[in-house]
Amino acid sequence: MKSIKEVLGGDLRQYTMVLALLALLIAFNIASDGKMITSSNFQNLLSGNAYVLILAIGMVMVIVIGQIDLSVGSVAAVVGMSVALSIRDIGLAWWVGLLFGLIVGIAIGAWQGFWLAKVGIPGFITTLAGMMIFRGAVIWMSGSISVPVPEEFRFLGAGYLPEWGPAGTGMNNSTLLLGLIAIAAYGYSEFSRRQKLAKAGAEVSPLWVLVTRFVLVAAVLGYVTWIFGSGRPGTSFPVPGLILVALVLIYHVITQRTTFGRHIYAVGGNRSAAALSGVNVKRTYFLVMMNMSFLAALAGILFVGRATSAGPSDGTMWELDAIAAVFIGGAAVSGGIGTVIGSMVGGLVMAVLNSGLMLMGVGADKTQIIKGLVLLAAVAFDVYNKQQGRPSITGRLFAAKKPAAVGGASEPETPVAVTVGLAEARVDDNSLGPVVTDRDVMPLGDDPKGT
């Protein structure tokens, strides 16, 4: 089992939800006679849930700072309606209407960030009020009727990558190229990181570990490429999925590799200690809330594109789906812990549940009950794993014998840790994110070098 730990990156608990996702896919595929793992179902699953996954990207940052946003569904709805009305009644070009919608979302985020950061009203109350205000606004603006949007939005919300070149591959060549780029980019990043660690004199994994990991990831990416690229003619990797992938990469870098990202985790871990260490807590609150509404605006635009119109009931209960995705992905209710990648896994678990239960003919009432039980079980499992002194379930499954210490006692395996400001992050190439503690160890002011 030691070899498995080396290949996967050490702490196997971070893969719990990934294993659960794979188990759900296999179980539903068997139960539905092979209807789950098909090109058309995967394409619909991704494009139909992209808006919730985009909301989860912003929501995980909100939850990490110890706040909550209950208004994202209403914000998405009011932005979608604003875009549709501005194009129909004012005559704006479709792309101008799109930019106008994003600006409206940013303005709403600035409004809510002001009440949280400057006035000091908790995010729960601020966004609860926002949910009521903007839900009423979208009903008033629409007159309780749907408003159509131009065909260009259909491409953004439900379009596919175009076909080009010879058809000899038997696949959509745009999707094939995208998959090859993803495999090459992953391989380059892994090997270049290993070279940088070696040059810095740090301990690196054996080469066979890196090669094995690359082969496994390349196989997964290759299979996903084949699934999306081998569907019926005219279909390929969805455009909403491409937008989602770009956002995941951008926000993963922001949260894990920038000073602002470290400030988010520091504020969520211990707000008072972060402030004493030079972190501008109010600015962090303001920017995170504004970013959340920006992503809600983008999610609303993609949704109206897929639906071809903006309606007064758009966005209903979206905030709960986004929050569930974040907590299933491993975020802590108290703040300070959570990652973009983990939230994507949590969101996909909920999406697969919806799709699988629908394929099996389960009604909406039972589906909601099952999703609620899954959310409760996922959080309970996470709490169990994080309790001090108690071995995790995953740890029991992959337990390895440790060399006996002096006196015959088994020496516990502890992760090597490095202190980054207020955050104590496990050194793990594949870690889903830093584990924030309350230790005030060194200033966390802006680092001009970005380190």
N, C-alpha and C positions, 0 to 999 in steps of 0.2 A: 504493500500500500504506500510505502514511502515514495516509490517511483511515480505513482499517480499524483501524490501531493506535489512533487516537484514539477510535473508537467502542467498541472492545473494552477500552480502558484501558491501552494501552502495551505491556507485556510479554506477547507472544503465547505464550511457553512455558507459562504457567499454564493454557492451554486445550488442551494436548496431549492429556490424558486425556479431556477432553470430546469432542474430535474423534474419539478412538479409540472412545469409547462410541457416538457417532452412527454411525461406520463399522460397528461390530459390529451395531447394530440394523438398519441397511440391508442388510448382507450376510446376516444370518440371516433377515430377512424375505424376501429374494429366494430364498434356498436352501430355505426352508420353504413356498414358495408363498403368502406373505402371512399365515402363522399367527403370526408374531412380534409385529407391531404391530397388536394387536387389543385390544379392551376387556377381555375375559376374561383374556387372558394378562398384560396390564399389571396388572390387579387382583391376580391370583395372584402375580405377580412381586414386587409391593410388600408384600403381606401375608405372603407366605411367606419374605421375607428381612428383614423389619423388625427381627427380633431380632438378626441379625448386624450390621445397620447401627447399632442402638442400642449394641451392644458396641463398635463402631468409634469412636463418639463418645468414650467413656471411654478406649479404648485409645490414641487419638491423643494425649491428654493425658499418659498414662503414658509413651509413647514419647518425647514431647517433653522430659520431664524426665530422659531417659536411662535409663529402667527398662523392664521388660517384665512382663506379667501372664499367666502360664500357667494360672491357676486359674479364669478367668471361666466356662468351660463347666461345670466342676464346681460352682461357686458357683450358677450359674443352675439347675442340676439339683437341688441340695439345697434351694434356696429353693422351687422348684416343688413338690417333694415335701413340704416343711414346710407349705406352704399347703394342699395336698390333704389331708394327714393331720390338720391342725388343724381343718379343716372337717368331715371325716368322723368323726373319733374324739372330738374335744372338743365339736363342735357349734357352732363359731363361725359367725357370719353371714359371707356371702361377702366383704363389704367389710372386715370385721374381719380375716378371714384374709388378704386382700390387704395390708392395712396391716402385719399381723404378718410377712408375707414380706419386705416392704421393710425392716422393722426388723431382721430376721435378716440381710439383705444388708448393711445399714449396720454391724451388729455384726461381721460377718466382715471387712469392709473396715477397720474400726478395729483388729481383731486383726492383720491383715497389715500395715497401716500402722505399727503399734507396732514390729513386728520390723524393718521397714525404717528408720523414722525414729529410733526410740529406741535400738534394739540395734545397728543398723548392718549387718544382714544384707542382702546385695544382693537386689533385687526378684526376680531370676531364681530364686534359691534359695528365697526366702520363698514365692513363688507356686507353685513346683514342689512344695514340701512341701504347700501348700494344695490343689493339684490332687489329690495322692494322698489327703490326709485327707478332703476333701469328696466325692471319688468313692467312697471306701470307705464314707463316712457315708450317702450316698444309697442305696447297695445294701443296707446294714444296715437303714436306716429302712424301706425299701419291702418287704423280704423278697423282693426280686427279682421283684416283681409290680407292675403298673400300678395307680394309684389315681385314680378319676374326680374331676373338679372340677365345680362347679355350672354351670348353663347361662349365668349372667351372665358367666363368664369367656370363654365362647364369643364373646360380643359384643365383648369387648376384644381377643381374639386373631384373630378372623376375621369380625367384623361389618362392616356398611356404614352410611354416613350414611343417615338415614331420608328417605323421599320425603314431600313436602308440596306444597300449593298446586296450581294448575291444571297439567294435563299438556300444555298447548299448546306448550311449548318443545321437546318431543320429547326431553328430557334429564331426568336426575335433578336436580331443582331445588336440592337441598342442595349437590350438587357444583357446579352452576352458580354458586350464591351464593358458595361457597368460592373459586372461580376469579376471580370479579369482585372479591372482597375482596383477593385476592392481587395482582391487577393494580393496583388502586387504592392499596394499601399500598406497592407498589414505586414507582409514580409519585410518590406523596407524599414518600417518603424521598429519591428522587433530586432532585426539584425543591427540597425544603427544604434539602438539603445544599448545593446550588448557591447558594441564597440566603445561607446562613450563610457560605460561603466568600467570596462577593462582599462581604458586609458587613464581613468581617474584612480585606478588602483583598488577599486571595489571588488568584492567577491562576486563572481558571475556563475550562473548555472552551467553545467556541462553542455557542450554543443549538441549532444543527442537530445537533451531536453528541449532545447529551442527548436530543433528540426522536427521533433515529434509534435510539439505544440503547433507549429506552422502547418504541418500536414493535416492535423485534425481540423484546424480552423479553415484551411483551404478546402477541405472536403465538405465541411458544412456550408461554406459560402458557395461552392460549386453546386451543391444540391439545391440550395435556395435559388441560385441563378437558373438552374434547369427548370425548377417548378414555375417560376414567374415567366420564363422565356419560352416555354413549350405549350402555352395555352392556345386557344382558338385564334385564327388569323385576325389581326387587328388589335390584339391585346398584348400587353407586356407588363413591365414593372410600372405600377401606378405613379402618376405625377405627384399626388399627395404623399405617397411613400418616399419619393425622392426629396421632397421638401422636408419631411420628417427626419430623414437620415442626415441631411445637412444641418438641421437644427440640433440634433443629438450630438453631432461632432462638435459644433460650435459651443454649445453649452457645457459639454463635458470638459472642454479645454478651459472655459471660463471658470467653472466651479473647482477644477482640480489643479489648474496650472497658473492662476493669476492671483494677484494680491487681493482683488475684490472677492474672489472665491474664498480665500482664506479668511477674509473678514466675515463672510456669511457664516462660516462654521464657527468662528470665534464668538460672534454675537449669539448664535444659537446655543453654544456650549456654556457661556457665562457672560451675560451682557455687561455686568458691572466690571468684571476683570478686563473685558475687551475694551471698555471705555477708558479704564486706567492705563491700558497699554497703548493708547493712541488711536484706536479704531473710532471712526466717526459713526456711531451707532445710528443716529438719526438719518444720515445720508444713506447708510446701508438699508435701513427700513424703507426709505423713500424710493430708492432705485429698484429694490426687489418688488415692491408693490406696483410700480410703474411698468416694470418688465412683465409682470403677470398679466396686466390688462392688455399690453401689446400682444402677447401671445394669444390671449383670449380673442382679440380682434382678428388675428390671423386665422384662428380656428373657426370663427364665425364666418369669415369670407370663404374658406374652403368648404364649409358645410352648405352655404347657400349656392355655391357653384355645383355641388353634387346634387342638391335638391332642385336646382334651376330657379329657385325663388326664395325670398325671405318671408317668413311667417311670424305671427305674433306669439306662437308657442315654441319657437326655436330656443334651444339652450336649456330647456327644462330638465333639471336634475343632473346637468352636466358636471356641476361642481362636485357632486357626490361620487360620480364615476372617477373623476380625477383624483379626489382625495383617497378613494379606495385603492386606486392604482399605486399611489405613493406609499401607502402603509403596507400593502402587500409586497411592495418592492423593498421593504426593510427600513423605512424611515421611522424615527422615534417620535412618539407623541410629545415628549418634552422638548424636542428640538435638538439641533446639533448633529444629528445623524441622518443620512439619506443621500442618495446619488441619482443622477440622471439615468444612468444605465439600469440601476435597480428599479426605478420607476417605470422604465420601458418594459422590463420583464413583468412587473406587476400589472401593467396595463394590458399586455398581451395575454396574461393569464385570464383576465376578465373578458377580453375579446374572444378568446378560444372557448370559454365557458358559454358565452352568449351564442356563438356560432354552433358549437356542438349540441347544446340543448335544443336549439332551433331545428337542427337536422334530425334530431331524435323525436321531434314533435312535442316537446315539453312546453306547456303553456307559460304565458308571461308571469302568472302568479307564482308558480312553482320555481320559475327561473329566478325571480327576485329573492325568494326564500333561500335557494341554494347559494346565490351570490353573497347574501348576507352571512350565511354560515361559513363560506370560504374566507371571507374577510375576517371574521372573528377567529377562525382557526389559524389563519396566517399570522395575525398579530399575537395570538397566544403562543404559537410556536416560536416566534421571534423573541418574545419575553422570556420563554423558557430557556432558549439558547443563551441569552445574555445574562442570566442570573449568575452571580459570582459563586464559584466553588462547585457548580453543578455541570457535569459533562453534558455536552449537547448530544442530541440524537444522531446528528451526522457524525459527530466525533466518535460515538460508540460504533457506528457502522464501519468507519475507516480508522479505527484505533490501531496504532503501531506500538510495538514494544519499545520501551525506553531503557537505556542502560541504567543499571542500578547505581545510585549515588552512595556516598559514604554512609555506612550504617545499614545498607540494604534497602533503603527507601528509594522508590522510583522518583527521579527528578522530573518535575513537570516541564513540559515544553512551552516556553513563553515566546511570544513574537518579539523580534528585535524592534525597538521603537526609536523614532527620532522626534525631537521636539521642534515643532514649527509654530512659533508664537505660542498661542494658548492651546493649539491642537497637538495631540499626540497621535501621530499617524503610523500605522503598521507599515513596515517596509515589505511591500508585496507588489510585484509587478502587475498582478491582475486584481488587486484589491478594488472593491467597489467604492472606496472612499475613506477619508480619514475618520478616526474615532476620536471625538472631541472629549476632553476631560476638563475639569474645573481648575486645573493647575495654572497659576499665573507665573510663567517662567521667564518670559522675555518680551520686549515691546513688539507690537505688531503694526507699526506704522507703515506708511507706504514705502516700498522698496524700489528705488529707481532702477535697479537691475532686474526687477521682476522675479527675484529668487525667494 
